[in-house]
């Protein structure tokens, strides 16, 4: 199980909307899966409500047998989920609403090909980066393991739409969980921007606040790689937070993103409202700059002293932080429903104790979560275990 977010602190598929935006990935097996499996209910978009994810009543594709469930990989599970597909469409629409052309192009480039450029560090560069991180106290990992391993399919446009939203015992830990997590956070962030306009009568830089949220977890497909047992890689700490956060910042430096965007995104895991909290953000930016081979002061990530964020501090970082709080409920949603799912798996799906610790149960939980979400399952649990059972049966038929 991941460390608590306070301590550890805390996309790619094809959709019809992406085609309209000329953002199709190369044709191949992965794209074909999404084209053929995506339900009509998820393909349709209600243009009268362009900012809605429109998934509240979206049906999934219907129950499948346990054998079929075990044969599906994470790409195929995400492809079958109207919830995930609609969330993906929503994120692409929000990217197109970014007015700044440079920011919009950056987001679309990353969403179209989420393979991280940081993975291409040569051995000499990796050694130097590790030495600097280690000397600064930002990593305790050995030199060969301080970065996630390069996935075997990294050069084939590593898919992000099927990535989990966090570690396997934490929030949105299912295929496509990253997409639903980011969609929720982007919607929350947009609402905060609108609220400030309505209540206080001024506009923050919406492009920066929303873009920071759209990109804040861009390294999670790399960090939380799927494993052979249908679980995901365990995240390591980096500069006092989960490594995905610092690596995502470093990725944006490598891609020469605007400094104000990177600073706002750095605030996702905590706010710079006091010296202690701001010092954490400063350290994340310094660690990211080391990895990317940049000077954080010269880049504009820190003030001239190198001790604070650029002054005066901008509000977009605070809004990004406020928007990144879907985890508050979604972490316990996974942790509270997993024991119930294991009991039902033994009784209704005839899984042994060994099965519960390996791929048979992991595949079952991945399929159920990817179609209805841990959030919806936990909400059903409030009404009793039988409601959880009914939801599981509606996705995977009992044996």
C-alpha positions in Angstrom: 0.0 0.0 0.0 1.2 3.5 -0.8 2.2 5.8 2.0 -0.5 8.3 3.0 -0.6 11.2 0.5 0.3 13.7 3.2 3.6 11.9 3.6 4.1 10.5 0.2 1.9 13.3 -1.1 0.8 13.0 -3.3 -3.5 9.4 -21.3 -3.1 6.8 -24.8 -6.4 6.0 -26.5 -8.4 7.0 -29.6 -11.8 8.7 -29.3 -14.1 10.3 -31.8 -13.3 13.7 -30.5 -9.6 13.2 -31.0 -10.2 12.3 -34.6 -12.0 15.6 -35.1 -9.0 17.4 -33.7 -6.6 15.5 -36.0 -4.9 13.9 -32.9 -5.1 10.3 -34.0 -2.2 8.0 -33.0 -0.8 5.7 -35.7 -3.2 2.9 -36.6 -2.5 -0.3 -34.8 -3.9 -2.9 -32.5 -4.3 -0.5 -29.6 -6.2 2.0 -31.6 -8.3 -0.6 -33.3 -9.4 -2.0 -29.9 -10.7 1.4 -28.9 -12.4 2.0 -32.3 -14.2 -1.3 -32.2 -15.0 -1.7 -28.5 -16.1 1.8 -27.6 -19.9 1.8 -26.9 -22.1 4.2 -28.9 -23.2 5.8 -25.6 -19.6 6.8 -24.9 -19.0 8.0 -28.5 -21.9 10.5 -28.5 -21.1 14.0 -27.1 -23.7 16.4 -26.0 -22.4 19.6 -27.4 -25.0 21.6 -25.5 -23.0 20.8 -22.3 -19.4 20.9 -23.5 -17.8 20.9 -20.1 -19.7 17.9 -18.8 -18.0 14.5 -18.6 -21.5 13.0 -19.2 -21.0 9.6 -17.5 -23.4 9.7 -14.6 -25.8 7.2 -16.3 -23.5 5.8 -18.9 -23.9 2.0 -19.1 -21.0 -0.3 -19.5 -20.8 -3.0 -22.1 -22.6 -5.7 -20.2 -21.5 -8.6 -18.0 -18.8 -10.9 -19.2 -17.8 -14.3 -17.9 -14.9 -14.9 -15.6 -12.8 -16.5 -18.3 -13.2 -13.5 -20.6 -12.4 -11.2 -17.7 -9.1 -13.1 -17.1 -8.2 -12.8 -20.8 -8.6 -9.0 -21.1 -5.6 -6.8 -20.6 -5.7 -3.3 -19.2 -6.0 -1.7 -22.6 -9.1 -3.7 -23.4 -10.7 -3.1 -20.0 -10.3 0.6 -20.5 -11.7 0.3 -24.0 -14.9 -1.3 -22.7 -15.6 1.5 -20.2 -17.9 4.4 -21.3 -16.9 6.1 -18.0 -13.2 6.1 -19.0 -13.9 7.0 -22.7 -16.2 9.9 -21.8 -13.6 11.2 -19.3 -11.0 11.0 -22.0 -13.2 12.9 -24.4 -13.8 15.5 -21.7 -10.0 16.0 -21.2 -9.5 16.4 -24.9 -12.2 19.0 -25.1 -10.7 20.9 -22.1 -7.4 20.9 -23.8 -8.9 22.5 -26.9 -10.4 25.2 -24.7 -6.9 26.4 -23.7 -6.6 29.7 -25.4 -2.8 30.0 -25.4 -1.7 28.2 -28.6 1.6 27.1 -27.2 0.1 25.6 -24.1 -2.6 23.9 -26.1 -0.1 22.4 -28.5 2.0 21.2 -25.5 -1.0 19.4 -23.9 -2.1 17.8 -27.2 1.4 16.6 -27.9 1.7 14.9 -24.5 -1.8 13.5 -24.7 -1.1 12.2 -28.2 2.2 10.5 -27.2 2.7 10.1 -23.4 6.1 8.4 -23.8 8.4 10.4 -21.4 11.5 11.9 -22.9 13.2 11.5 -19.5 13.3 7.8 -20.1 15.9 8.5 -22.9 18.6 9.6 -20.4 21.9 7.9 -21.4 23.9 6.1 -18.7 26.3 9.0 -18.2 23.5 11.4 -17.6 21.7 9.1 -15.3 24.8 8.7 -13.2 25.3 12.4 -12.9 21.7 13.0 -12.1 21.7 10.3 -9.4 24.8 11.8 -7.8 23.3 15.3 -7.6 20.0 14.0 -6.2 21.7 11.8 -3.7 24.0 14.6 -2.6 21.0 16.9 -2.1 19.2 14.2 -0.1 16.4 13.9 -2.6 16.8 10.1 -3.2 17.8 7.1 -1.2 17.5 4.7 -4.1 20.5 3.1 -5.6 21.9 4.4 -8.9 20.3 1.8 -11.1 16.8 2.1 -9.6 16.2 5.8 -8.8 14.1 6.1 -12.0 11.4 3.7 -13.2 12.5 1.1 -15.7 11.8 1.8 -19.4 8.7 -0.2 -20.4 9.3 -2.6 -23.3 6.7 -0.8 -25.5 7.9 2.7 -24.7 8.8 3.4 -28.3 5.3 2.4 -29.4 3.6 5.5 -28.0 3.1 4.2 -24.5 -0.6 4.4 -23.7 -1.8 6.6 -20.9 -5.6 6.1 -21.1 -5.3 2.6 -19.5 -2.9 3.7 -16.7 -3.9 3.5 -13.0 -4.5 6.7 -11.1 -2.2 5.8 -8.3 -0.5 2.9 -6.5 -2.4 -0.4 -6.3 -3.7 0.1 -2.8 -4.5 3.8 -3.4 -6.9 6.0 -5.4 -8.2 5.0 -8.8 -6.0 1.9 -8.9 -7.5 0.3 -12.0 -7.1 0.6 -15.8 -8.2 4.0 -16.9 -8.1 5.3 -13.3 -5.7 8.0 -14.3 -8.2 9.4 -16.8 -11.1 9.5 -14.4 -8.9 11.0 -11.6 -7.6 13.8 -13.9 -11.1 14.5 -15.3 -12.5 14.9 -11.8 -9.7 17.2 -10.8 -9.9 19.3 -14.0 -13.6 19.8 -13.5 -13.0 20.8 -9.9 -10.3 23.2 -10.9 -12.5 24.8 -13.6 -15.2 25.2 -11.1 -12.9 27.0 -8.6 -11.8 29.4 -11.4 -15.4 30.1 -12.1 -16.2 30.5 -8.4 -13.5 33.1 -7.9 -14.9 35.0 -10.9 -18.5 34.8 -9.5 -17.7 35.6 -5.9 -14.7 37.8 -5.9 -15.1 39.4 -9.3 -11.7 38.7 -10.9 -10.1 36.3 -13.3 -7.1 34.2 -12.5 -5.1 32.8 -15.5 -7.5 30.0 -16.4 -5.2 28.5 -19.0 -2.4 28.1 -16.4 -4.6 26.6 -13.7 -6.4 24.2 -16.0 -3.3 23.2 -18.0 -1.4 22.5 -14.7 -4.2 20.1 -13.7 -4.4 18.5 -17.2 -0.7 17.7 -16.9 0.0 17.3 -13.2 0.1 13.4 -13.4 1.7 13.0 -16.8 4.3 10.6 -15.6 2.0 8.1 -13.9 1.8 5.8 -16.9 5.6 5.5 -16.6 5.7 5.2 -12.8 2.7 2.9 -12.3 3.5 0.4 -15.1 1.3 -2.7 -15.2 2.9 -5.9 -14.1 2.4 -9.5 -15.2 0.2 -10.3 -12.2 -2.2 -7.4 -13.2 -1.0 -5.2 -10.4 1.1 -2.1 -10.9 4.6 -1.1 -10.0 5.2 0.3 -6.5 6.1 4.0 -6.6 9.3 5.2 -4.9 9.8 8.5 -3.0 11.7 11.3 -4.6 12.4 14.6 -2.8 9.8 13.8 -0.2 6.9 13.0 -2.4 5.8 10.3 -4.9 8.3 10.2 -7.8 5.6 10.8 -10.4 5.2 14.4 -9.2 8.9 15.4 -9.5 9.3 13.4 -12.8 6.2 15.2 -14.3 7.8 18.5 -13.5 11.1 17.5 -15.0 9.3 16.3 -18.1 7.8 19.8 -18.6 11.2 21.4 -18.1 12.7 19.1 -20.8 9.8 20.1 -23.0 10.5 23.8 -22.3 7.0 24.5 -20.9 6.4 28.0 -19.5 7.8 28.5 -16.0 4.5 29.7 -14.6 2.8 26.5 -15.7 5.5 24.3 -14.0 5.4 26.3 -10.8 1.6 26.0 -10.7 1.8 22.3 -11.3 4.5 21.9 -8.6 1.9 23.2 -6.1 -0.5 20.2 -6.8 0.8 18.3 -3.8 0.9 21.1 -1.3 0.3 24.9 -1.2 3.0 27.6 -0.8 1.0 29.4 1.9 3.6 29.1 4.6 7.4 28.6 4.8 7.3 24.9 5.6 4.9 24.0 2.8 6.6 26.3 0.3 10.0 24.7 1.1 8.6 21.4 -0.1 7.5 22.9 -3.4 10.9 24.5 -3.8 12.7 21.2 -3.2 10.5 19.4 -5.8 11.3 22.1 -8.4 15.0 21.9 -7.5 15.0 18.1 -7.9 13.1 18.3 -11.2 15.6 20.8 -12.4 18.5 18.5 -11.5 16.9 15.7 -13.5 16.2 18.0 -16.5 19.6 19.6 -16.4 18.3 23.1 -15.8 19.0 26.0 -13.5 15.7 26.6 -11.6 16.4 30.3 -11.0 17.4 31.1 -14.5 14.4 29.1 -15.9 12.1 31.2 -13.7 11.0 28.5 -11.3 12.4 30.1 -8.2 13.1 33.7 -7.2 16.7 35.1 -7.3 17.5 33.7 -3.9 16.6 30.2 -4.9 14.6 29.9 -1.6 11.1 30.8 -2.6 8.7 30.6 -5.6 8.8 33.7 -7.9 7.4 36.7 -6.0 4.7 37.8 -5.7 3.3 34.2 -5.6 0.6 33.5 -8.2 -2.8 32.1 -7.3 -2.9 29.5 -10.0 -0.7 27.1 -8.0 -3.1 27.3 -5.0 -6.0 26.5 -7.3 -4.2 23.6 -8.8 -3.6 22.3 -5.3 -7.2 22.7 -4.3 -8.3 21.0 -7.5 -6.1 18.0 -6.8 -8.1 16.7 -3.9 -10.2 13.9 -5.5 -7.9 11.6 -3.5 -9.5 12.5 -0.2 -12.5 10.2 -0.9 -11.1 8.0 -3.6 -8.3 6.6 -1.5 -10.6 5.2 1.2 -13.1 4.2 -1.6 -10.5 1.6 -2.8 -9.4 0.6 0.7 -12.9 0.1 2.1 -14.3 -1.9 -0.9 -11.3 -4.2 -1.5 -12.1 -6.5 1.5 -15.7 -6.8 0.5 -14.7 -7.6 -3.1 -12.4 -10.3 -1.8 -15.2 -11.9 0.2 -17.5 -11.9 -2.8 -14.7 -13.2 -5.1 -14.3 -16.3 -2.8 -18.0 -17.0 -2.6 -19.3 -16.0 -6.0 -16.2 -16.4 -8.3 -14.7 -19.4 -6.5 -11.3 -17.9 -6.0 -8.9 -19.5 -3.6 -6.7 -17.7 -1.1 -3.8 -17.9 -3.5 -6.0 -16.5 -6.3 -6.8 -13.5 -4.1 -3.1 -12.7 -3.9 -2.5 -12.8 -7.6 -3.7 -12.3 -11.1 -7.1 -14.0 -10.9 -8.4 -11.5 -8.3 -6.4 -8.6 -9.7 -8.0 -9.0 -13.1 -11.4 -9.3 -11.5 -11.0 -6.1 -9.4 -9.4 -4.3 -12.4 -12.4 -5.1 -14.6 -15.0 -4.1 -12.0 -13.3 -0.9 -11.0 -12.7 0.1 -14.6 -16.3 -0.2 -15.5 -18.0 1.3 -12.4 -15.2 2.9 -10.4 -14.2 2.3 -6.8 -16.1 5.5 -6.0 -19.4 4.1 -7.2 -18.7 0.7 -5.6 -18.1 2.4 -2.2 -21.3 4.4 -2.6 -23.2 1.2 -3.2 -21.5 -0.3 -0.1 -23.3 2.3 2.1 -26.5 0.5 1.2 -25.1 -2.9 2.1 -22.8 -5.7 0.7 -25.6 -7.0 -1.5 -25.4 -3.8 -3.6 -21.7 -4.3 -4.0 -22.4 -7.9 -5.1 -25.0 -6.8 -7.6 -22.6 -4.3 -9.2 -19.9 -6.8 -9.4 -22.3 -9.3 -11.0 -23.4 -6.7 -13.5 -19.8 -6.5 -14.8 -18.5 -10.0 -14.4 -21.0 -12.9 -14.1 -20.5 -15.2 -11.1 -19.2 -18.7 -11.6 
